[in-house]
Amino acid sequence: MKIRFAILVILCLFVMPALAQRVDYASGEKKFKRVYSKIIGQDDKGTYIVRSQSPFNGKTEQLRFRDNRIEICFMENNLSIKWTYPVMLPNADGEIQDILFMGDSLYIFYAAVNKDAGTNELFAVQVNTLKGGIEKSPVKVDEIQFDKKRNKGVFYIGKSKDQSKFFSMYKQTIAESDKVAINMKVYSDTFTRLWERRYATDFTDGILLLNDYQLDNDGNVLLLTSIDSDKKVNRDKRYSLAEAAASKESLTYHPLRLENYYITDLKLAIDYLNNKMVLAGFFSELNSFSSAGIFYTTIDRATGETKRLSESFKAKFLNEFTGERTINRGTELINYYIDRIVLRSDGGVILVAESYYVTESTNYNSYYQLYTTSYTYHYDNVLIFSVNREGKLDWENIIRKNQVSEDDGAFYSSYIMAVDADKIHFVYNKYVQRGTDVLRFTVNNKGQSIEKVLVKSGSDILLMPGGGRQITADQVLIPCLQKNKTNFIRITF
């Protein structure tokens, strides 16, 4: 049995109710160490978790680990660990590309170089969900002609929303032209290949960027691409949405343009309720990294009708950033990127964006006689925009925060978000340090908001928001550090 819940914003609330919540902690284990954890799936019995000694990107869906020293564990609904499996791949030289929970099964996808054939091969191996360990022999899913100088072979992997299908994709340089082709294979959840295609492009690798990609429930692949021909002089990223389908030999392109402006950031969503593809993000008057307003596009999946709409930020909203980093006399914000699109039931969207950037410093260690580089992660305000189906802003809101950390992969920064019927909850550390307050920010569908301390400072709790997950309509489960040991906190709203 799969656990499912609707993620729609319904316009029916007029008053922000009093907030109530319950906080539960897992019992923990003495052998828990300071590790990075992420929830990768769930069923009606509990939750599956991956743990690593090294940090990994908490903002991306696809997991790519620095090494394979990871373990998968299963946590029952009473928050107790039932089993732990230190992962051992069938091929010791394999590199884990992703871990996907499909239907009621859990799979590890890993890549391994076949030196004799000169290929990088992608395999999937099933994990026993009752006790851990490998369930069956690995299945070969895909392969790339491997060339260290030209193409190291990076696989993109994704699954459909209903978990009935998955796909593998990669960019491969065509030797005779130096142009890149996009290779794609789509499978059912039983690993039956449904279709495959190779699409040639007019661009070289490194110029054609894959910004977002989704597999729909019918087995079609949507690719949000952009062109980066010269970062120094070309400020137009030239975004396009490409559709790949079993019934078509070539990609169907939908160019995304905004006359006299630059589109600076975009995110893709599939609106199954209204049968549309939705793209939303920011635009700028000046360049490819700042934001002057909202860009919103819908494409009807039946007719192909496209609507492109935009709206600049209002002066009242921009005045909220006085004293913060802006450009063009305070009319454009910088370093804000779209994290998520939440679909409204009326055809509009909620856009969530966060300000983040990384600085680095290099110092010389005279004792060891070598240079060391330190990375500082800055995760600041979160912006929330409600955009109606006509592309106009209904309201906007700001979560004020200033999270700074060093050399931790920013795994304790950012936030976890939970979508209820008529509210959105954000949970985050006030600061990235032990003993910080854990805050909750709730906004309803009228833009009314309230911030509340969820866990007070002194409780020795530090969340790992990027590893958390919304597990029911009114619950999130989040890994955390508690007294310097890894644990989990479950919040019921």
N, C-alpha and C positions, 0 to 999 in steps of 0.2 A: 504493500500500500504506500503510495506516495503522499507526502504532506504538501498540500497546495494552499495558497491563499491569494486573494486578489490584490493587485497593486494598482489601484485606481483612486483618484482624488474625486470625491463626490461633493457637489456643491449644495450642502444642506445645513452647514453649521453657521450659527450667527454669534454665539457667545463662547469665549474660551472657557472650558470648564476647569474646575480645580484639578490639579495634577495629583495623581496617586501612583505609586509604583511599589513593586516588591523586588528586593535584591537577594539573590541566593548565590552561594559560593559552592563550588565543587569541593569534595572532601580532600582532594589533593593526595599526592603520594610523596613519601620521603625521598624517593629517587628522582623526583622532578628536579631538573636543573634549569639554569637560566637559558632557555631556548626560545626560538621564534616559532610561533604556532599559527596555523590557519585552518579554519573549518572548510572542508572540501565537499561535504554532502551530508545527507540525512535520510533516514527512513522512519517508519512508525515506531521503531525501537530505540532510536537514538541518533547520535551525530558522529561523523567520521572526521578525524583531525590529522593533519600532517605537521610534524615538528622537525626543525632543522637547527643545527648549531650556527648556521650563517643566515643573516637577514636576506630576504627576497622582496621583490617589489609588491607592495600591498595594494597598489592602485590598478594593476593589470589583472585580467581574468586568467590568462595563461600563466602557469607556474613554470619558471625556469630556475633551477637551483644551481648554485655555484659548485656544489659537489653532491654526491649521492649519499652522504651520511645523514640520512633522514629516517624517520620512523612514522608509521601510521598507527593511530590508536582509535578505538571505538569507545565513546562515552554514552552510557545508557541515559534514559530520560531522568533518572534520579541523580544525575551528575556524578556517577561513579564510573571509573575506567574499567571496562570488562576485559579488554585485551590490548596488547601493544606488539606491533610487528616491526622490528628493525629491517628495513627494506634491503633485500639482496636480489639484484637483477640477475636474470639468466646469463647475461653477458656482462662480465665485470667491468668492461671498458665502456659500457653504455652510459649515455647522459640523459637524465630525466627531462622530458620536454613538457609534460603536463600530467595531472591526475584528474580523471573525470569520473563523476558519478552519473551513470546513465541507467534509467529505469531503476531496478533494484540491484544493480551490479556496479562494482568499482574497478576501474582500469588504470594502470600505470602505462603511459606512453613514453617510450625511450628511444633514442637514436644511437646507432652503433655503426662505425666505419667498417666496411668490408674492403680490406686492402686489395684482395685478389681481384675483385670486380671493379674497384675504384668508385664505390658508391657509399653514400651515407644512407642507412636504411632505418625506417621508422617501424617500431614494433609496438603492439599493445599486449599487455599481460594482465589477466584478471586476478584480483585479490579476493581471498576467501573472507566474506563479510561476517562469518560466524566466529572465526577464531584467528584471523590474520593469515599471512603466508600466501604463497602462490597457488592459485586454484587450478589453472590449466597451462598448457604450453603456450608460448607467445605466438601471436598472429602478426605476420608481416603486413603492414598497412600501405607503405609508400617507400620510395627511394629517390635519391638525388645523385646525379653524377657529381662526384666529389673532386674538387680542385682547390687546394689551399690558397692559391694565388688569386683565383677568379671568383670562386663561390664556395664558401664554407658550408653551405647547406643548412638553412634555418627553416624549420617546419612551423607553420601556423596551424593551430588545431582549434576547433570549436564545435559546439553541439547546438541542436535546435532547442527552442524553448520547451517543447513537449518531451524532450529527451529521446525522441524516436530515431534521430539521425545524428551523424557527426561527419565532419569533413577534415581533410588534411590539404594543405596548400603550401606552395613554396615558389619563390622567384628563382629562375634558372637563366644564366647568361647563355645566349645563343652564340656559339663560338665563331661562326662565320661573319657575324655582324656586330658583336658586342652589345646588341640590344637584349633586353630581358623579356622572358616569357613567364606567364603565370600559369602554373600547373595545379590542377585541382582534381580531387577525388572525393566523392560523396558516398557514404555508407549508411546502411540501416544499423540499428543498435545491436543486431545479431552479426554484424560484420559482413553482410552481403553488399558488394559494390553495386551502387545504383547507377552511377554514371561518372565519367571522367572527361576532362578537356584540357587542352593546352592552348593558351591564348597568347599570341605574339603581341608585343607592344612596340611603340616607336621610341622608347626611352632606355637608357642604360641603367644598370643597377646603381642605387644611391641617388638617382634623380627621381625615380618613381617611388613614392612612399605609400605604404598601406597604413592609413590612419585609423581605420576601424573596419570591422568585418563581422557579418552575422549570417548564420544559416537559418532560413525560415523553416516552418513546419512542413512545407511542401518539398523541401530539398533544394531550393534555390539559394544561391550565395550572393550576398550584397557586399560590395567592396567600396569603401570610401577612400579615394585616392587623392593625392596631391602631387604637384611637381615642384621640386626644389633644384632649379638649374644653377642658381648662384645666390648663396645666402647674403652676399654683400651688396648686390645690385638689384636683384629681382625680388621685389616685395610682394608680388602676386603669387600665391601658392597654387592657384589654378585647381581648385577642388572639383572633383567629379564623383558621381555615384555610378558605379557599374553593376549591372545585374548579370549573373551567370546562371543558366538554366539548362537542363538536360535536353530540352527541345530546340535549343539555339546553338549554332556552331560558333557564334562570335558574341562578345560582350555587348550589352546594350548600355550606352552611356547617357547619363543625364548631367550635362555641365551645370555647375553651380556658380552663378555670377551675380554680382551686385554692382550696378553701374556707378562709376566714380568712387568706389570704395574697395577696400581690401578685406576679404574674409580671412579672419585670423585664427579661428578655432571652430571646429565642428564636431558634433557627436551624432550618431545614427541610432534610430529606434524603429521598430516595426509596430505599428498600431493595428493589431488584429481586429479590434472592435470596430474601427472605422475603415479598415482595409486600405491603410495608407502607409507609405514610408515617410518618416519624419526626420528632418535634419535641422538641428538648431545649434547656434553658437554665437560668436561675436564678430563684429566688423570694426574696421578702423579707417580713418581718413588719411592716415600717415604711413603706416608700415604694417609688418606682419606679426607684431608681438604685443601691441596695445589694443585696448577695447574702447570703442566709443558708443556701442549700442548692441542690440540684439538682432541677429539674423535668423529667420525662421522660414523653412521650406517644407511643403508637403507634396507628395507625389501619389496620386490615386493609382492603386495597383491594378484596377480593372481598366481604366480609360487612359492612364498615362498623364492625365491633367496635372500640371505643375503650378503651384502657387508660391511665389517668393515675396516675403514681406520683411520689413525691417523697421526698427524704431530706435532712435538715439536715447541715451540715458538722459533723464530729466535733470535740470539744474539742482533741484532740491535734493535729489539722490546723490549727485556728485559733491554737494556741499558736505556730505557726511565724511568725505575723505580729506578734508582740510588738514594739512600737516603730514599726510601720508604721501607715498610715492605716486605721482601722476605726471603726465606730460601734456603738451599742447594747452598750457594755461589751465590745467586742472580739468580738461574736458575728456581725457582718456585715461583709463586705468591700465596698469601694467602688471604682468606676471599672474594674470587670472586665467585659469583653464577649466573647461567644462568637464565635470566628473560624471554627471549622470543626467539623463532625461527621464522624468517620471510622467507617464501619460495620464492626462485627465480624461474622464469619461465623456466629456463634451467635445473632444477633439483638440483641446489645447494641451499645453505641457507645463510642467514645472521644471525649470533649469536650475541645477546646482553647480556652482563653480567655486574653486578654491584658489587662493594665492599661494604659490610655492616656488621656491628657487633654491639653488645650491651654490654656495661659495666654497672656494678651496684655498688653502695656504700651504706653502712648501717651506720646510725648515731643514737646516743642516744639523745633524747630530754629530758633534765633534768626537764623542767617545767611540761610537760605532763607525764613524767616517762615512756616513751615507745621508741621503736626503729622504725625508719622510713627508708625505702629503696627507693633510687632514681635510675632511669634508664636513662642512657645516650646513645643516638642512634647516630651512626657514619655511614653516607652514603657518600662514596667517589667516586672514578673514575668510569666511565662507559667504558667498552671495547666493540668494534664493530669488528666482524670478518666476512669477506666474504669468504665462503668455496664453491669451485666449486663441480660439481657432482662427481669428482674423489676423493673428500675429501681433496684436497690441498688448502692451504690458498692463495687466490688471493691478499688480502690486509687486513690490520688491522688499526684501528684508536682508539684514546683515547679522551674521554671527561674529562677534569680535573675539579674536584670539591671537596669541603671539607665541607660537611653539618653536623653540630653537633647540637643536640637538647636534651632536657631533658623532660621526663615524658609526652610526647605528642603523643606516639604511632608512631612517625616518619611520621605523616600524612602530614607534610609540606616538607618532604625530598623526595629524589629520583627524578623522572622525569616523564613526559608523552611523549609518542612517537606517531608520525603520519607517516604512510607509504603512499607515493605518487607513481606514476608510475615509476619514476627513481631516487627518493630521499627518504631519511628518515630524518624527523625533530624531534629534541628533545627539549623540553621546560622545564625549571627548575628554581628554586630559586638559586641565587648565594650563599646566606647564609640563614639560617633559622632564620630570624629576620625581624621585620617589617621595611619597607622602603628599602628592598634589591633590587638590580637589578634583573630583570627577563631576563634570557638569552635564546637564541635560537641557537642550533647547528645543522647544516644541512650537511649531507654527501651524495654524489651521488654514483652511482654504479661503479665508478672508484676509490673510496676511497678518492676523493678530498672533503675537508670540509671547512666550514667557520663558525665562531662564531660571533654572533651579539647581542647587547643589545636590547631586545624587549620592555621592560618597564624600564625606568631609576629609579634609587634610588631616594627616596623623593616622589614617587607617592603613598606611603603607601599601597603597594600591597604585599600580601604574598600568593602564590599559594598553593593549595592542590592537588599536581600532581596525587596521588593515586586515587582521586575521579573523575578525568577527563576522557574524552572519545573522540575518533575520531568520528565525526558525519557525515562527508562527506569525499570525497577523498582529499579535501584541507582545511578542517576545524577541529579544536578541540574546545571543550567546557570544561572549567575547573572551579571548585569552587575555591573561593579565599576569603581572608580577605581583605576588603577595608575599611580603617578607623575603624578598629575593629568590623566591621559588615560583616556577610557572604554575598557574592555576587558571580557573575559568570562573567568570561571573555571568549569571543569567539575570536579565532585567525584564520584569513584566510590567508593561505600562498600564 
